[in-house]
Amino acid sequence: MSSLIECVPNFSEGCDMAVIDLIKGAISSTPGATLLDVDPGSSTNRTVFTFVGDPDAVVAAAFNAAKVAKGAIDMSKHKGAHPRFGAMDVCPFIPVRNATMDDCVECANRLGERMGTELGLPVYLYEFASKKEGRRKLPDIRQKMLGEYEGIEENIGKAGNEPDFGPNEFVKSWGATAVGARKFLIAYNINLLGTKEQANRIAFNVREKGRGPDKPGRFKNVAGIGWYVEEYGMSQISVNCTDFDVTNIHTVFESCKEDAESMNLAVCGSELVGLVPLECFLDIADYYIKKENLFIVSEAQKVTLVINRLGLNSVSPFVPSERIIDYKCKEEDPPLISMTVKGFVEILGARTAAPGGGSASALVAAMGAGLGAMMGWMTYGSVKFQDLDVEMRKAIMPLHNVMTTLITRIDADTDAFNDYMVAMRLPKVTDEDKIAREAAMQEGLKVAIDVPLETMKVANVCWASMLKLADVGNVNSKSDLQVGARCLELGIWGCWKNVEINLKDINDESYKRKTAAEAKEIWEEADAMCKKVLEAIEKR
Protein backbone atom coordinates (compact mmCIF):
# COMPACT_ATOMS: atom_id res chain seq x y z
CA MET A 1 0.00 0.00 0.00
CA SER A 2 1.17 3.54 -0.72
CA SER A 3 2.33 5.87 2.02
CA LEU A 4 -0.29 8.14 3.55
CA ILE A 5 0.41 11.31 5.50
CA GLU A 6 -2.18 13.52 7.14
CA CYS A 7 -1.90 17.31 7.17
CA VAL A 8 -4.04 19.48 9.47
CA PRO A 9 -3.46 23.20 8.78
CA ASN A 10 -5.32 25.69 10.98
CA PHE A 11 -6.19 28.98 9.28
CA SER A 12 -7.17 32.15 11.13
CA GLU A 13 -10.52 32.54 9.40
CA GLY A 14 -13.71 30.91 10.62
CA CYS A 15 -16.47 33.28 9.49
CA ASP A 16 -15.93 34.28 5.86
CA MET A 17 -17.08 31.25 3.84
CA ALA A 18 -15.69 32.75 0.63
CA VAL A 19 -12.17 32.62 2.08
CA ILE A 20 -12.74 29.16 3.56
CA ASP A 21 -13.98 27.88 0.19
CA LEU A 22 -10.95 29.43 -1.52
CA ILE A 23 -8.57 27.47 0.74
CA LYS A 24 -10.73 24.36 0.40
CA GLY A 25 -10.49 24.61 -3.39
CA ALA A 26 -6.71 25.01 -3.31
CA ILE A 27 -6.39 21.77 -1.35
CA SER A 28 -9.01 19.79 -3.28
CA SER A 29 -7.53 20.72 -6.66
CA THR A 30 -4.05 19.47 -5.75
CA PRO A 31 -3.40 16.13 -7.49
CA GLY A 32 -3.03 13.28 -5.00
CA ALA A 33 -4.48 15.19 -2.03
CA THR A 34 -7.80 14.08 -0.53
CA LEU A 35 -9.66 16.61 1.59
CA LEU A 36 -11.34 14.80 4.47
CA ASP A 37 -12.79 17.49 6.67
CA VAL A 38 -13.33 21.25 6.99
CA ASP A 39 -14.23 22.47 10.49
CA PRO A 40 -14.85 26.24 10.81
CA GLY A 41 -15.45 27.92 14.17
CA SER A 42 -16.98 31.39 14.36
CA SER A 43 -16.10 32.15 17.98
CA THR A 44 -12.47 31.12 17.47
CA ASN A 45 -12.49 32.65 13.97
CA ARG A 46 -10.46 29.66 12.88
CA THR A 47 -10.90 26.76 10.46
CA VAL A 48 -9.21 23.37 10.67
CA PHE A 49 -8.67 21.57 7.37
CA THR A 50 -7.81 17.86 7.28
CA PHE A 51 -6.42 16.20 4.18
CA VAL A 52 -4.22 13.24 3.30
CA GLY A 53 -1.96 12.07 0.50
CA ASP A 54 1.54 10.90 -0.26
CA PRO A 55 4.44 13.14 0.87
CA ASP A 56 4.62 15.14 -2.38
CA ALA A 57 0.87 15.68 -2.51
CA VAL A 58 0.45 16.90 1.07
CA VAL A 59 3.34 19.35 0.79
CA ALA A 60 1.96 20.70 -2.50
CA ALA A 61 -1.58 21.01 -1.11
CA ALA A 62 -0.38 22.78 2.06
CA PHE A 63 1.67 25.22 -0.01
CA ASN A 64 -1.22 25.91 -2.37
CA ALA A 65 -3.48 26.59 0.60
CA ALA A 66 -0.95 28.99 2.13
CA LYS A 67 -0.52 30.75 -1.20
CA VAL A 68 -4.22 31.56 -1.59
CA ALA A 69 -4.56 32.43 2.12
CA LYS A 70 -1.79 35.00 1.77
CA GLY A 71 -3.96 37.14 -0.43
CA ALA A 72 -7.22 36.44 1.36
CA ILE A 73 -6.51 36.77 5.11
CA ASP A 74 -5.37 39.99 6.78
CA MET A 75 -4.15 39.23 10.29
CA SER A 76 -4.09 42.92 11.24
CA LYS A 77 -7.91 42.73 11.32
CA HIS A 78 -8.25 39.31 12.94
CA LYS A 79 -10.02 38.72 16.25
CA GLY A 80 -10.78 35.34 17.79
CA ALA A 81 -10.89 33.37 21.02
CA HIS A 82 -8.17 30.87 20.03
CA PRO A 83 -4.44 31.61 20.52
CA ARG A 84 -2.90 32.45 17.11
CA PHE A 85 -0.01 34.25 15.48
CA GLY A 86 -0.48 33.73 11.77
CA ALA A 87 -2.90 33.45 8.86
CA MET A 88 -1.88 29.81 8.52
CA ASP A 89 -1.34 29.51 12.23
CA VAL A 90 -0.10 25.95 12.44
CA CYS A 91 0.46 23.14 9.94
CA PRO A 92 1.40 19.70 11.30
CA PHE A 93 2.17 16.57 9.26
CA ILE A 94 1.21 13.20 10.78
CA PRO A 95 2.18 9.68 9.64
CA VAL A 96 -0.87 7.49 8.98
CA ARG A 97 0.12 4.51 6.83
CA ASN A 98 3.50 3.30 5.54
CA ALA A 99 5.07 6.58 6.59
CA THR A 100 7.51 7.44 9.36
CA MET A 101 7.97 10.49 11.55
CA ASP A 102 11.15 11.20 9.56
CA ASP A 103 9.01 11.39 6.41
CA CYS A 104 6.81 13.97 8.12
CA VAL A 105 9.81 15.97 9.33
CA GLU A 106 11.00 16.10 5.73
CA CYS A 107 7.55 17.32 4.64
CA ALA A 108 7.65 20.06 7.28
CA ASN A 109 11.07 21.24 6.11
CA ARG A 110 10.04 21.22 2.44
CA LEU A 111 6.91 23.24 3.14
CA GLY A 112 8.74 25.66 5.43
CA GLU A 113 11.44 26.27 2.84
CA ARG A 114 8.91 26.88 0.06
CA MET A 115 6.83 29.25 2.19
CA GLY A 116 9.93 31.15 3.25
CA THR A 117 11.54 31.35 -0.18
CA GLU A 118 8.58 31.61 -2.56
CA LEU A 119 6.05 33.45 -0.39
CA GLY A 120 8.43 35.46 1.81
CA LEU A 121 6.81 34.31 5.06
CA PRO A 122 8.46 33.56 8.44
CA VAL A 123 8.12 29.88 9.39
CA TYR A 124 9.03 28.16 12.65
CA LEU A 125 9.50 24.40 13.00
CA TYR A 126 7.95 22.66 16.01
CA GLU A 127 7.41 19.22 17.60
CA PHE A 128 9.52 16.48 15.90
CA ALA A 129 10.62 18.91 13.16
CA SER A 130 12.08 21.38 15.69
CA LYS A 131 15.77 22.13 15.23
CA LYS A 132 16.34 24.54 18.12
CA GLU A 133 16.16 24.37 21.89
CA GLY A 134 12.93 25.66 23.38
CA ARG A 135 10.88 25.31 20.22
CA ARG A 136 9.45 21.82 20.61
CA LYS A 137 5.99 22.80 21.86
CA LEU A 138 3.78 25.16 19.88
CA PRO A 139 2.98 27.48 22.83
CA ASP A 140 6.73 27.93 23.41
CA ILE A 141 6.94 29.61 20.00
CA ARG A 142 3.54 31.19 19.58
CA GLN A 143 2.89 32.55 23.07
CA LYS A 144 6.15 32.60 25.04
CA MET A 145 8.64 33.59 22.35
CA LEU A 146 6.61 35.81 20.02
CA GLY A 147 3.63 36.84 22.17
CA GLU A 148 1.04 35.78 19.59
CA TYR A 149 0.32 37.98 16.58
CA GLU A 150 0.25 41.21 18.59
CA GLY A 151 3.79 40.60 19.90
CA ILE A 152 5.55 39.54 16.68
CA GLU A 153 6.57 43.04 15.56
CA GLU A 154 8.39 43.64 18.84
CA ASN A 155 9.82 40.16 19.40
CA ILE A 156 10.76 38.64 16.05
CA GLY A 157 13.97 40.65 15.73
CA LYS A 158 15.31 39.65 19.15
CA ALA A 159 18.33 37.31 19.30
CA GLY A 160 17.27 33.67 19.28
CA ASN A 161 13.82 34.41 17.89
CA GLU A 162 14.76 34.08 14.22
CA PRO A 163 12.46 31.90 12.11
CA ASP A 164 13.75 28.64 10.62
CA PHE A 165 12.72 29.77 7.15
CA GLY A 166 11.80 33.10 5.58
CA PRO A 167 12.46 36.71 6.60
CA ASN A 168 13.36 37.69 10.15
CA GLU A 169 10.81 40.48 10.08
CA PHE A 170 7.19 41.26 10.83
CA VAL A 171 4.83 40.53 7.92
CA LYS A 172 1.81 42.54 9.02
CA SER A 173 -0.85 40.85 6.90
CA TRP A 174 0.37 37.33 7.71
CA GLY A 175 2.16 37.12 11.04
CA ALA A 176 4.06 33.82 11.32
CA THR A 177 3.46 30.11 10.86
CA ALA A 178 4.46 27.01 12.82
CA VAL A 179 5.05 23.93 10.65
CA GLY A 180 5.78 20.62 12.31
CA ALA A 181 5.58 16.86 12.50
CA ARG A 182 3.69 15.13 15.27
CA LYS A 183 1.92 11.94 16.18
CA PHE A 184 -1.77 11.46 15.60
CA LEU A 185 -3.88 13.45 18.05
CA ILE A 186 -7.20 11.88 19.03
CA ALA A 187 -9.86 14.26 20.35
CA TYR A 188 -12.21 12.23 22.53
CA ASN A 189 -15.14 13.05 24.82
CA ILE A 190 -16.58 10.76 27.52
CA ASN A 191 -20.24 11.40 28.36
CA LEU A 192 -21.10 11.79 32.03
CA LEU A 193 -24.49 12.19 33.71
CA GLY A 194 -23.15 14.79 36.07
CA THR A 195 -22.11 18.40 36.42
CA LYS A 196 -19.32 20.30 34.71
CA GLU A 197 -17.45 20.35 38.01
CA GLN A 198 -17.68 16.57 38.39
CA ALA A 199 -16.45 16.06 34.81
CA ASN A 200 -13.60 18.45 35.48
CA ARG A 201 -12.64 16.55 38.62
CA ILE A 202 -12.34 13.27 36.68
CA ALA A 203 -10.51 15.01 33.82
CA PHE A 204 -7.91 16.27 36.28
CA ASN A 205 -7.43 12.72 37.56
CA VAL A 206 -6.62 11.28 34.14
CA ARG A 207 -4.74 14.08 32.37
CA GLU A 208 -0.96 14.08 32.48
CA LYS A 209 -0.50 17.39 34.30
CA GLY A 210 -3.18 16.48 36.85
CA ARG A 211 -3.75 19.30 39.32
CA GLY A 212 -0.28 20.77 39.04
CA PRO A 213 3.43 19.89 39.33
CA ASP A 214 2.97 18.28 42.73
CA LYS A 215 -0.17 16.34 41.77
CA PRO A 216 0.33 14.76 38.33
CA GLY A 217 -2.46 12.78 36.71
CA ARG A 218 -2.52 9.12 35.71
CA PHE A 219 -1.71 9.04 32.03
CA LYS A 220 1.09 10.29 29.85
CA ASN A 221 0.29 12.21 26.65
CA VAL A 222 -3.23 13.06 27.79
CA ALA A 223 -4.72 16.54 28.15
CA GLY A 224 -8.18 16.95 29.62
CA ILE A 225 -10.90 19.24 30.89
CA GLY A 226 -14.57 18.94 31.88
CA TRP A 227 -17.49 20.85 30.42
CA TYR A 228 -21.27 20.74 30.11
CA VAL A 229 -23.00 20.31 26.72
CA GLU A 230 -26.50 21.76 26.68
CA GLU A 231 -27.27 20.02 23.38
CA TYR A 232 -26.65 16.59 24.91
CA GLY A 233 -28.02 17.40 28.37
CA MET A 234 -24.92 16.00 30.09
CA SER A 235 -21.33 16.85 30.88
CA GLN A 236 -18.27 15.54 29.08
CA ILE A 237 -14.74 14.65 30.09
CA SER A 238 -12.93 16.03 27.07
CA VAL A 239 -9.45 14.66 26.41
CA ASN A 240 -6.76 14.85 23.78
CA CYS A 241 -4.59 11.74 23.46
CA THR A 242 -1.45 12.94 21.72
CA ASP A 243 0.22 9.52 21.40
CA PHE A 244 -2.16 6.55 21.34
CA ASP A 245 0.83 4.18 21.36
CA VAL A 246 1.48 5.43 24.90
CA THR A 247 -2.09 5.98 26.10
CA ASN A 248 -4.98 4.85 23.95
CA ILE A 249 -8.51 6.15 24.48
CA HIS A 250 -9.92 2.93 25.96
CA THR A 251 -7.45 3.25 28.85
CA VAL A 252 -8.82 6.71 29.63
CA PHE A 253 -12.42 5.54 29.16
CA GLU A 254 -12.08 2.63 31.60
CA SER A 255 -10.35 4.83 34.17
CA CYS A 256 -13.06 7.49 33.91
CA LYS A 257 -15.74 4.81 34.35
CA GLU A 258 -14.09 3.67 37.59
CA ASP A 259 -13.94 7.25 38.90
CA ALA A 260 -17.56 7.86 37.95
CA GLU A 261 -18.70 4.70 39.72
CA SER A 262 -16.85 5.75 42.87
CA MET A 263 -18.78 9.05 42.70
CA ASN A 264 -22.10 7.26 41.99
CA LEU A 265 -22.24 8.79 38.52
CA ALA A 266 -23.11 7.15 35.20
CA VAL A 267 -20.94 7.15 32.09
CA CYS A 268 -23.11 7.03 28.96
CA GLY A 269 -20.78 6.18 26.13
CA SER A 270 -18.32 8.47 24.43
CA GLU A 271 -17.69 10.54 21.34
CA LEU A 272 -14.78 10.71 18.91
CA VAL A 273 -14.14 14.07 17.29
CA GLY A 274 -12.80 13.93 13.73
CA LEU A 275 -11.10 10.94 12.17
CA VAL A 276 -9.03 8.17 13.77
CA PRO A 277 -6.53 5.63 12.41
CA LEU A 278 -7.57 2.00 12.06
CA GLU A 279 -4.52 1.00 14.11
CA CYS A 280 -6.00 2.80 17.11
CA PHE A 281 -9.21 0.77 16.80
CA LEU A 282 -7.47 -2.57 16.37
CA ASP A 283 -5.36 -1.94 19.48
CA ILE A 284 -8.53 -1.27 21.46
CA ALA A 285 -10.20 -4.37 20.04
CA ASP A 286 -7.23 -6.50 21.12
CA TYR A 287 -7.59 -5.13 24.64
CA TYR A 288 -11.25 -6.13 24.97
CA ILE A 289 -10.73 -9.45 23.19
CA LYS A 290 -8.05 -10.37 25.72
CA LYS A 291 -9.92 -8.94 28.71
CA GLU A 292 -13.16 -10.77 27.91
CA ASN A 293 -11.57 -13.87 26.35
CA LEU A 294 -13.42 -13.28 23.08
CA PHE A 295 -12.78 -15.01 19.78
CA ILE A 296 -12.95 -12.43 17.01
CA VAL A 297 -10.78 -12.64 13.91
CA SER A 298 -12.41 -10.40 11.28
CA GLU A 299 -11.48 -6.73 11.13
CA ALA A 300 -15.10 -5.64 10.68
CA GLN A 301 -16.17 -7.41 13.88
CA LYS A 302 -13.24 -5.89 15.78
CA VAL A 303 -14.37 -2.41 14.72
CA THR A 304 -17.95 -3.23 15.78
CA LEU A 305 -16.66 -4.40 19.17
CA VAL A 306 -14.85 -1.10 19.79
CA ILE A 307 -17.89 0.97 18.81
CA ASN A 308 -20.00 -1.04 21.24
CA ARG A 309 -17.59 -1.13 24.18
CA LEU A 310 -16.85 2.62 24.03
CA GLY A 311 -20.47 3.56 23.27
CA LEU A 312 -19.45 5.59 20.24
CA ASN A 313 -23.03 5.74 18.92
CA SER A 314 -24.30 7.40 22.08
CA VAL A 315 -24.70 10.98 20.82
CA SER A 316 -24.44 10.52 17.05
CA PRO A 317 -23.99 7.60 14.65
CA PHE A 318 -20.41 6.42 14.27
CA VAL A 319 -19.94 5.32 10.66
CA PRO A 320 -16.59 3.52 10.23
CA SER A 321 -16.33 4.28 6.51
CA GLU A 322 -16.56 7.99 7.29
CA ARG A 323 -14.67 8.18 10.58
CA ILE A 324 -11.76 5.74 10.25
CA ILE A 325 -9.14 7.41 8.11
CA ASP A 326 -7.87 4.20 6.50
CA TYR A 327 -11.39 3.38 5.25
CA LYS A 328 -12.15 6.89 4.05
CA CYS A 329 -8.94 6.78 2.01
CA LYS A 330 -9.19 3.11 1.09
CA GLU A 331 -7.14 2.15 -1.94
CA GLU A 332 -8.46 -0.03 -4.70
CA ASP A 333 -7.43 -3.68 -4.48
CA PRO A 334 -4.35 -4.58 -6.57
CA PRO A 335 -5.08 -5.67 -10.17
CA LEU A 336 -5.10 -9.44 -9.78
CA ILE A 337 -7.04 -9.90 -6.55
CA SER A 338 -9.67 -7.42 -7.74
CA MET A 339 -10.40 -9.67 -10.76
CA THR A 340 -13.22 -12.15 -11.06
CA VAL A 341 -12.24 -15.83 -10.89
CA LYS A 342 -13.03 -16.05 -14.62
CA GLY A 343 -10.82 -13.06 -15.41
CA PHE A 344 -7.90 -14.35 -13.37
CA VAL A 345 -7.99 -17.81 -14.97
CA GLU A 346 -8.25 -16.27 -18.44
CA ILE A 347 -5.24 -14.01 -17.89
CA LEU A 348 -3.27 -17.00 -16.58
CA GLY A 349 -4.02 -18.71 -19.89
CA ALA A 350 -3.09 -15.69 -22.01
CA ARG A 351 0.12 -15.19 -24.02
CA THR A 352 1.84 -13.22 -21.27
CA ALA A 353 4.66 -14.16 -18.92
CA ALA A 354 2.90 -12.73 -15.88
CA PRO A 355 0.87 -13.58 -13.94
CA GLY A 356 2.21 -17.11 -13.92
CA GLY A 357 3.03 -19.97 -11.62
CA GLY A 358 4.09 -17.79 -8.70
CA SER A 359 0.81 -15.88 -8.46
CA ALA A 360 -1.16 -19.09 -9.04
CA SER A 361 0.80 -20.80 -6.26
CA ALA A 362 0.02 -17.99 -3.82
CA LEU A 363 -3.67 -18.24 -4.70
CA VAL A 364 -3.74 -22.03 -4.34
CA ALA A 365 -1.98 -21.84 -0.95
CA ALA A 366 -4.47 -19.15 0.18
CA MET A 367 -7.34 -21.47 -0.79
CA GLY A 368 -5.68 -24.25 1.19
CA ALA A 369 -5.51 -22.14 4.32
CA GLY A 370 -9.07 -20.97 3.70
CA LEU A 371 -10.42 -24.51 3.47
CA GLY A 372 -8.63 -25.37 6.71
CA ALA A 373 -10.23 -22.37 8.39
CA MET A 374 -13.58 -23.47 6.96
CA MET A 375 -13.38 -26.84 8.74
CA GLY A 376 -12.52 -24.99 11.94
CA TRP A 377 -15.56 -22.73 11.62
CA MET A 378 -17.78 -25.74 10.86
CA THR A 379 -16.66 -27.16 14.21
CA TYR A 380 -16.49 -24.02 16.38
CA GLY A 381 -19.67 -22.81 18.06
CA SER A 382 -21.63 -26.01 17.50
CA VAL A 383 -23.26 -27.60 20.54
CA LYS A 384 -22.11 -30.98 19.30
CA PHE A 385 -18.46 -29.86 19.42
CA GLN A 386 -18.59 -27.32 22.25
CA ASP A 387 -15.86 -29.16 24.15
CA LEU A 388 -13.54 -28.28 21.23
CA ASP A 389 -14.15 -24.52 21.27
CA VAL A 390 -10.82 -23.68 22.91
CA GLU A 391 -8.87 -25.86 20.47
CA MET A 392 -10.78 -24.48 17.49
CA ARG A 393 -9.96 -20.92 18.54
CA LYS A 394 -6.29 -21.84 18.48
CA ALA A 395 -6.56 -23.61 15.13
CA ILE A 396 -8.69 -21.09 13.21
CA MET A 397 -6.74 -17.92 14.01
CA PRO A 398 -3.45 -18.78 12.25
CA LEU A 399 -5.30 -20.23 9.25
CA HIS A 400 -7.40 -17.06 8.90
CA ASN A 401 -4.34 -14.82 9.21
CA VAL A 402 -2.34 -16.86 6.69
CA MET A 403 -5.25 -16.86 4.26
CA THR A 404 -5.55 -13.05 4.31
CA THR A 405 -1.78 -12.61 4.03
CA LEU A 406 -1.42 -15.03 1.12
CA ILE A 407 -4.10 -13.17 -0.83
CA THR A 408 -1.79 -10.13 -0.88
CA ARG A 409 1.04 -12.34 -2.19
CA ILE A 410 -0.83 -13.02 -5.46
CA ASP A 411 -0.03 -9.56 -6.83
CA ALA A 412 3.34 -9.40 -5.07
CA ASP A 413 4.74 -12.22 -7.20
CA THR A 414 3.66 -10.64 -10.49
CA ASP A 415 4.95 -7.22 -9.37
CA ALA A 416 8.35 -8.75 -8.59
CA PHE A 417 8.56 -10.36 -12.03
CA ASN A 418 7.55 -7.13 -13.76
CA ASP A 419 10.28 -5.23 -11.90
CA TYR A 420 12.82 -7.75 -13.18
CA MET A 421 11.58 -7.26 -16.73
CA VAL A 422 12.04 -3.50 -16.36
CA ALA A 423 15.66 -4.12 -15.40
CA MET A 424 16.13 -6.33 -18.48
CA ARG A 425 15.01 -3.46 -20.74
CA LEU A 426 17.65 -1.05 -19.41
CA PRO A 427 20.16 0.23 -22.02
CA LYS A 428 23.32 -1.81 -22.65
CA VAL A 429 25.25 0.37 -25.07
CA THR A 430 28.26 1.38 -22.97
CA ASP A 431 30.25 -0.65 -20.45
CA GLU A 432 28.72 1.47 -17.70
CA ASP A 433 25.25 0.69 -19.05
CA LYS A 434 25.99 -3.02 -19.02
CA ILE A 435 27.29 -2.98 -15.44
CA ALA A 436 24.28 -0.99 -14.19
CA ARG A 437 21.86 -3.26 -16.09
CA GLU A 438 23.44 -6.43 -14.74
CA ALA A 439 23.32 -5.10 -11.16
CA ALA A 440 19.65 -4.14 -11.56
CA MET A 441 18.83 -7.55 -13.03
CA GLN A 442 20.56 -9.36 -10.18
CA GLU A 443 18.68 -7.25 -7.65
CA GLY A 444 15.42 -7.87 -9.51
CA LEU A 445 16.08 -11.61 -9.53
CA LYS A 446 16.62 -11.63 -5.77
CA VAL A 447 13.27 -9.91 -5.27
CA ALA A 448 11.63 -12.42 -7.64
CA ILE A 449 13.12 -15.18 -5.45
CA ASP A 450 12.46 -13.63 -2.05
CA VAL A 451 8.74 -13.10 -2.76
CA PRO A 452 7.85 -16.81 -3.36
CA LEU A 453 10.27 -17.82 -0.60
CA GLU A 454 8.37 -15.59 1.82
CA THR A 455 5.09 -17.06 0.56
CA MET A 456 6.44 -20.53 1.39
CA LYS A 457 7.32 -19.42 4.92
CA VAL A 458 3.89 -17.86 5.49
CA ALA A 459 1.99 -20.89 4.16
CA ASN A 460 4.08 -23.38 6.11
CA VAL A 461 2.75 -21.96 9.39
CA CYS A 462 -0.59 -23.71 8.77
CA TRP A 463 0.35 -27.34 9.32
CA ALA A 464 -0.08 -27.56 13.09
CA SER A 465 -3.62 -26.20 12.77
CA MET A 466 -4.38 -28.48 9.82
CA LEU A 467 -3.22 -31.52 11.78
CA LYS A 468 -5.32 -30.58 14.79
CA LEU A 469 -8.38 -30.25 12.54
CA ALA A 470 -7.61 -33.61 10.94
CA ASP A 471 -7.62 -35.19 14.40
CA VAL A 472 -10.72 -33.60 15.95
CA GLY A 473 -12.49 -31.30 13.47
CA ASN A 474 -16.03 -31.80 12.20
CA VAL A 475 -15.68 -34.93 10.06
CA ASN A 476 -18.47 -33.73 7.77
CA SER A 477 -15.83 -31.36 6.37
CA LYS A 478 -13.37 -34.19 5.75
CA SER A 479 -13.07 -33.63 2.00
CA ASP A 480 -12.68 -29.86 2.49
CA LEU A 481 -9.65 -30.42 4.70
CA GLN A 482 -8.22 -32.97 2.28
CA VAL A 483 -8.49 -30.52 -0.61
CA GLY A 484 -7.13 -27.76 1.63
CA ALA A 485 -4.08 -29.80 2.62
CA ARG A 486 -3.33 -30.65 -1.01
CA CYS A 487 -3.78 -26.99 -2.06
CA LEU A 488 -1.46 -25.81 0.69
CA GLU A 489 1.16 -28.40 -0.29
CA LEU A 490 0.84 -27.56 -3.98
CA GLY A 491 1.09 -23.82 -3.34
CA ILE A 492 4.31 -24.31 -1.37
CA TRP A 493 5.70 -26.68 -4.02
CA GLY A 494 4.88 -24.17 -6.76
CA CYS A 495 6.68 -21.38 -4.92
CA TRP A 496 9.68 -23.69 -4.44
CA LYS A 497 9.85 -24.25 -8.19
CA ASN A 498 9.72 -20.48 -8.78
CA VAL A 499 12.62 -20.03 -6.38
CA GLU A 500 14.64 -22.75 -8.12
CA ILE A 501 14.16 -21.47 -11.67
CA ASN A 502 15.31 -17.97 -10.76
CA LEU A 503 18.24 -19.09 -8.60
CA LYS A 504 20.08 -20.52 -11.62
CA ASP A 505 20.77 -16.99 -12.92
CA ILE A 506 22.05 -15.60 -9.60
CA ASN A 507 25.77 -14.77 -9.47
CA ASP A 508 26.00 -14.56 -5.68
CA GLU A 509 26.95 -18.17 -4.82
CA SER A 510 26.55 -17.71 -1.08
CA TYR A 511 23.02 -16.35 -1.48
CA LYS A 512 22.23 -19.11 -3.98
CA ARG A 513 23.32 -21.94 -1.64
CA LYS A 514 21.60 -20.50 1.44
CA THR A 515 18.33 -19.80 -0.36
CA ALA A 516 18.22 -23.16 -2.15
CA ALA A 517 18.74 -25.02 1.12
CA GLU A 518 16.12 -22.97 2.95
CA ALA A 519 13.49 -23.42 0.23
CA LYS A 520 14.11 -27.15 -0.04
CA GLU A 521 13.82 -27.57 3.73
CA ILE A 522 10.45 -25.77 3.77
CA TRP A 523 9.15 -27.92 0.91
CA GLU A 524 10.27 -31.16 2.54
CA GLU A 525 8.52 -30.18 5.78
CA ALA A 526 5.35 -29.28 3.85
CA ASP A 527 5.43 -32.58 1.97
CA ALA A 528 5.80 -34.57 5.20
CA MET A 529 3.12 -32.60 7.06
CA CYS A 530 0.64 -32.90 4.21
CA LYS A 531 0.99 -36.68 4.33
CA LYS A 532 0.41 -36.65 8.10
CA VAL A 533 -2.74 -34.56 7.72
CA LEU A 534 -4.13 -36.79 4.97
CA GLU A 535 -3.34 -39.96 6.90
CA ALA A 536 -4.98 -38.59 10.05
CA ILE A 537 -8.19 -37.48 8.35
CA GLU A 538 -8.42 -40.67 6.27
CA LYS A 539 -8.69 -42.77 9.44
CA ARG A 540 -11.87 -40.97 10.56
SULKAMO-V183965 format. One line per field, one symbol per residue. psi: psi as a letter, one per 30 degrees, with the letter a starting at -180 (. if undefined). Layout:
psi = ???
//
This chain:
psi = klkkkkkikkkijgejfeeeeeeeeeeefkkfkjkekjjkkeefhkkkkkllaleeeeeeeeeeeeeeeeffkjffgkklfkklglejekjkkkkekhkleeeeeeeeeeeeeeeeeefhkkkkklbffkfkkggekefeeeeeefhaeffeeefefkkfgklflakilkjefeblkkkakllkkjkkkkkkialeeeeeeeeeeflefbglefilaeklhklllklkjeefhllkjklkjfjffejlfeeeeeeeeeeeefghlkkialkkkallkeeeeeeeeeeeeeeghljkfkeeeeeeeeeeefhfgeflkjjefffjeeefhklkkleefflleeeeeefeglilfklbeeeeeeeeeeeeeeeeeeeeefekfkeegffgeeeeeeeeeeeeeeeeefeffeeeeeeeeeeeeeefgllheleeeeeeeeeeeeeeeeefeeeeeeeeeeefffeeeeeeeeefljffgeeeeeeeeeeeeeeeeeeeeeeeffffgkfjeeeeeeeeeeeeeeeeeeeeeeeeeeeefff.
//
